[in-house]
Amino acid sequence: MIYSNDDPMAILAMEIARTDNYGEYDSYDGETVCPVCGAFEPEHYYINDDEECIGCSECVRKSDVMY
């Protein structure tokens, strides 16, 4: 998309292009997407102590053993 130099959306477009929307959850037509596996609208997100998403109900599973 082309913006004029005095358009405030030009700065936002450049930052999104530069950072590839880093740190933002993706959404497609109102659907949320897991930033780890890309699953559309999972039931749960798993967040660590640093408030970062480490997965969702589609890509993280419970196990009784370490590996």
N, C-alpha and C positions, 0 to 999 in steps of 0.2 A: 504494500500500500504506500502511496506517496503522500507526504505531509508537507505543508509549507513550513518555512523556518520559524514563523511566529506561532505555530500551532502547539499548544501544550501537550498534545498527544504524541508529537514527534519525539519528545524526550522519553516518554513511556515506551514507545515502539522501539527505540534504540536500546533501552535497558533490557527489554524482554529479549531482543535479538542477541544482545551481548551476553546475558546471563542464562539464556535459554530457560527463563522463568524458574531458576534455581530456588529451591526452598518453598515453592508454592505447589499445592496439590493440583494436579491437572483435573480438568472437568470437560466433559464433552456433552453438550446439550443437557446440562443439569445433572449428569451422572458423575459421581466422584470416582477417581481412578487411584488404585494403590500405587504409590511412588516406587515400591520395590519390585512388584511383579507385573503391574499394569492391569490387574483385575478390575472390572467395572463393578462398582457398588458392592464391595464385600460386606458381610454382616458386621465384622469387627475390625478395628485397627489396633495394633499393639504398639504402644509408645514406651520408650525407655525413660530413665530418670532425667535425661536432658531434654525431654519433650520432643524427641525425634521419632518419626515413624520407623519401626524396624520390620514391619510386615503387616499382613492382614490375615483374616480367617482362611483365605485361599492359599497363602504361601507359607504360613507358619503352622506347625502341628505340635501336639503334645506327645512327649515320649517319656518312658520310664527309665531309659538308659541314656548315657551321655552322647554316644555316637551310634 
